[in-house]
Amino acid sequence: MAFDPISAALDIGGKLIDRLWPDPAQKDAAKLELLKMTQTGELAQLTADTDIAKAQNAVNAAEAANPNLFVSGWRPAVGWVCALGLLSQFIFRPFAMFLSQWFGRIVDYPSLDMGTLLTLLAGMLGLGSMRMYEKLNGVATK
């Protein structure tokens, strides 16, 4: 049995058609109608998803065009937080621990949750690569 609801409904509908219509021609016609109904539903869902993505893109463009730093600058701020977190974790922390051992005073430098930080950074880098693609293709504004 299929895991998604559309395929599951199609499977159940096909089994019901097989039991209700003994004539093969009627079975085929009913299955075709069921398949058309399923495709229409999938198309409607795809259209709704596309409309949501277009609306989100319009919101993103409006935010990016805003001259107020608190509206248009939140994405760069998150990027800087990620960069500072990585700098702290991979440069400052090992260097501070090395120096503390060198001078004989062990200092416990705090460790960051790298799973959360790298998840956030991966999302930001994905968005950044899309922005770079736009700039390279001349789509981006100043």
C-alpha positions as CSV (number, residue, x, y, z in Angstrom):
1,M,0.0,0.0,0.0
2,A,1.3,3.5,-0.8
3,F,2.3,5.9,1.9
4,D,1.0,9.2,0.4
5,P,-2.8,9.8,0.6
6,I,-3.4,10.2,-3.1
7,S,-1.8,6.9,-4.1
8,A,-3.6,5.2,-1.2
9,A,-7.0,6.6,-2.3
10,L,-6.2,5.5,-5.9
11,D,-5.4,2.0,-4.7
12,I,-8.5,1.7,-2.6
13,G,-10.6,3.2,-5.5
14,G,-9.1,0.7,-7.9
15,K,-10.0,-2.2,-5.7
16,L,-13.5,-1.0,-5.2
17,I,-14.0,-0.6,-9.0
18,D,-12.7,-4.1,-9.6
19,R,-15.4,-5.5,-7.2
20,L,-18.3,-3.3,-8.3
21,W,-18.0,-3.5,-12.1
22,P,-17.7,-7.0,-13.7
23,D,-17.4,-5.6,-17.3
24,P,-13.8,-4.9,-18.2
25,A,-14.8,-1.9,-20.3
26,Q,-16.7,-0.3,-17.5
27,K,-13.8,-1.0,-15.1
28,D,-11.4,0.7,-17.4
29,A,-13.7,3.7,-17.8
30,A,-14.2,4.0,-14.0
31,K,-10.4,3.7,-13.4
32,L,-9.7,6.3,-16.0
33,E,-12.2,8.7,-14.3
34,L,-10.6,8.0,-10.9
35,L,-7.1,8.7,-12.3
36,K,-8.4,12.0,-13.9
37,M,-9.8,13.1,-10.5
38,T,-6.5,12.2,-8.8
39,Q,-4.5,14.2,-11.3
40,T,-6.9,17.2,-11.0
41,G,-6.3,17.2,-7.2
42,E,-2.5,17.0,-7.7
43,L,-2.6,19.8,-10.1
44,A,-4.7,21.9,-7.7
45,Q,-2.2,21.2,-4.9
46,L,0.8,22.1,-7.2
47,T,-0.9,25.3,-8.2
48,A,-1.6,26.2,-4.5
49,D,2.1,25.5,-3.6
50,T,3.3,27.6,-6.5
51,D,1.1,30.5,-5.5
52,I,2.4,30.3,-1.9
53,A,6.0,30.4,-3.2
54,K,5.3,33.4,-5.4
55,A,3.7,35.2,-2.5
56,Q,6.8,34.5,-0.3
57,N,9.1,35.7,-3.0
58,A,7.2,39.0,-3.2
59,V,7.5,39.4,0.6
60,N,11.3,38.6,0.4
61,A,11.7,41.2,-2.4
62,A,9.8,43.9,-0.4
63,E,11.9,43.2,2.7
64,A,15.2,43.3,0.7
65,A,14.3,46.6,-0.9
66,N,13.4,48.3,2.4
67,P,16.0,51.0,3.4
68,N,15.5,50.3,7.1
69,L,18.3,48.1,8.4
70,F,16.1,46.3,10.8
71,V,13.8,45.1,8.0
72,S,16.3,44.4,5.2
73,G,19.3,43.5,7.4
74,W,18.1,40.5,9.4
75,R,19.5,38.0,6.9
76,P,23.0,39.5,6.9
77,A,22.7,39.7,10.7
78,V,22.0,36.0,10.9
79,G,24.9,35.3,8.6
80,W,27.3,37.3,10.8
81,V,26.0,35.5,13.9
82,C,26.8,32.2,12.1
83,A,30.3,33.4,11.1
84,L,31.1,34.7,14.6
85,G,29.9,31.3,16.0
86,L,32.2,29.4,13.7
87,L,35.1,31.8,14.4
88,S,34.6,31.3,18.1
89,Q,34.3,27.6,17.9
90,F,37.1,26.8,15.5
91,I,39.6,29.7,16.1
92,F,39.1,31.3,19.4
93,R,38.3,28.3,21.5
94,P,41.2,26.0,20.4
95,F,43.6,29.0,20.7
96,A,42.3,30.0,24.1
97,M,42.5,26.4,25.4
98,F,46.1,26.0,23.9
99,L,47.2,29.3,25.6
100,S,45.6,28.3,28.9
101,Q,47.4,25.0,28.9
102,W,50.6,26.7,27.9
103,F,50.5,29.0,30.9
104,G,49.3,26.2,33.2
105,R,45.9,27.5,33.9
106,I,43.2,25.3,32.5
107,V,40.2,27.4,31.4
108,D,37.0,25.7,30.3
109,Y,36.0,27.7,27.2
110,P,32.3,27.1,26.4
111,S,31.3,24.9,23.5
112,L,28.5,25.9,21.1
113,D,25.8,23.6,19.8
114,M,27.3,23.0,16.4
115,G,24.3,21.0,15.1
116,T,22.0,24.0,15.4
117,L,24.7,26.4,14.1
118,L,25.6,24.3,11.1
119,T,21.9,23.8,10.2
120,L,21.3,27.5,10.3
121,L,24.5,28.2,8.3
122,A,23.6,25.5,5.7
123,G,20.3,27.2,5.1
124,M,22.0,30.6,4.9
125,L,24.6,29.3,2.4
126,G,21.8,27.8,0.3
127,L,20.1,31.2,0.1
128,G,23.4,32.9,-0.5
129,S,24.2,30.6,-3.5
130,M,20.8,31.4,-5.0
131,R,21.6,35.1,-4.6
132,M,25.0,34.5,-6.3
133,Y,23.2,32.7,-9.1
134,E,20.9,35.7,-9.6
135,K,23.9,38.1,-9.6
136,L,25.8,36.0,-12.2
137,N,22.8,35.9,-14.5
138,G,22.0,39.6,-14.2
139,V,18.7,39.1,-12.4
140,A,19.8,40.9,-9.2
141,T,19.2,44.5,-8.6
142,K,21.8,46.7,-6.9
